[in-house]
Amino acid sequence: MQLREPAHGGGEDAIFRREGEYWTIGFAGVVVRLRDATGLRYLDHLLRHPGQMFHVVELTRVTGGAGPRRPERDEADRTERARKAVTNRIRQTVTRIRAANELLGLHLDNAVHTGVRCGYTPDRPIPWEQAPGETPVAAPDVQGTCAPRSGGSAAATAGRSR
């Protein structure tokens, strides 16, 4: 279920807050509610720590995401399975968000990076309003270096934001 409504007040109203089984997500004057999903929990953690990179296995642990369900042959196999699972969940979630709020979807496409290490590196600081528990952090002014989430080149990602 999603609900679209105008955000109150002016400005950028950046909200990413879990409220029970639903998330309230606001950006650029549009507020939507989405049912809880693992990808939203991954994004929440990344938004709380802009500019930081997290190993996919660590990300699944800190967000309560399900780990691989079968025995792994080695650490590389475990990491690859986690990379695929986290990347797919984040991509699916960004697609859901984009359908409800195109500007936020584009922002996340450009600022969220996946791979063995995942991170949120916006081009400018955005103070996200999030649920209590951890203090929301504005992004640092320095752009992190990592592969783009889409799997394309950094130049291709930069071209999309123009």
N, C-alpha and C positions, 0 to 999 in steps of 0.2 A: 504494500500500500504506500502510495506517496501522495503528499499534500503539497501543493504549491501555493504560496502566499507571499505578498510583498513583505520585505523586512521592515521593521519599525526604524524610523530615523534615517539619516543619510549616511554617507560614507560607505565603507566596504563591508561592514557586518560579517566578519569571518567567524562562523560558528561550526563546530564539529563536536557534538555532545551526545553521548549515549544516555537515553532515558528509558530504562527498562528494556523492553524488547525492540525498541525503535531508536533511531538516531535522528537528531535534529541537525540539519546541515544547511548553513546559510553562507551565501557569497554573492557579492555584487547586487544586493537588493532582492535576491530570491532565496526563500527558505523552503526546504523540502524535508519530508520525513521518510526514512527508509527503514525497512525491517532489518534487524541485526543480521550480520553475516561476518564470516571470518575476515574477508577482505576489508571491511570497515574497521575492524580491530587493528589490522596491520597498518592501515592508513592513519588511524588515530595515534598509534605509537610513533610513526614517522613524523607526523605533524607536531608532536610534543617535543621532538628532538631535531629541529631543522639543522642541516649541515653535518649531521652525524651519520655514519654508515654502520649498518648492523648486518652481521652474518645471518643468512637465512635460517639456520638452525636456532640461533639465539632469538631471532624474531618470532619463530613459532613458539618457543618456550615462554617468552615474556608476554605474549598476547593470548596464551591459552589455546592456540591453534593445534589441531591434531597433527601429530607427527606421522611418519610413515608407519603403515600398519603391518608390514612384513619384515622379517629379519633382513638386515642389510649385509651384503658381502663385505663391505669395507666402508671407511669414512667417506671416500669419494662418492660411492653409490648413495649414501645417506644424504650428502650435501646436494647431489644432483636431483634427487627426488624432492627435497625441500625447496630447491631453487625453482623447479617446475611448478610445484604446488603454490608457492607464494606468488610467483609471477602470474599464474593463471587467476588466482583469487583477486589480486590487485587489478589486473586488466578487466576482469568481469565487473568489479565494483566501480571502477572509473567509467566504464561503459554505462552502467546504471545511473551513476551520478550525472554524466553528460546528457543522458536522455531527459533528465529533470532540470538541469542547470548547465547549459552549454558552456558558459564562461568558466565555471568551476571545473568542468571536465577538461577543457583546454589547459587551464592552469595546472591541473594535476598531471595531464599528459606531458607537459614540459618540465615539471618540477619533481616528479616522483621517478626514481630510477630503480630498476630491479636487476637482478643477477645474483651472483653468489653473495654480494653485499648490496643491501638496499638502503635508500636514503631519500630524503626530501630536501631539495636544494632550490628554493625559489630565487628568482632574480632580484627580489626585494623583500625586506622583512614583512611578514604578515602576522600580527598578533591574533592567534586563534583563541576563541572562547571555547573552553573544553570543560568537561565534567570535573568536579573536585577530585582530588587524589594526587595528581601531579600538577605542579605549577606550569601553566602554559608558557612557552618560550618563543620569543620573536626570532625569526631567522637571522643569522649573522649576515653582514654585508658582503661576505666573501662567497663566491660561487664555488661549490665543491666540485671535485673532478671525479666523474664516474661515467659509466656507459649509460646512454639514454634508455628509458624503460621500454621503448618500442623495439629495441634491438637494432635500430638504425644507427647511423653515424651521428656524432655530436653535431656536425654541420647540418645534417638533415633536421635534427631536433631544433637547432637554433633557427633554421629557416621557417619552421612552422610558427614560431612566436612572432614573426614580423607582420 
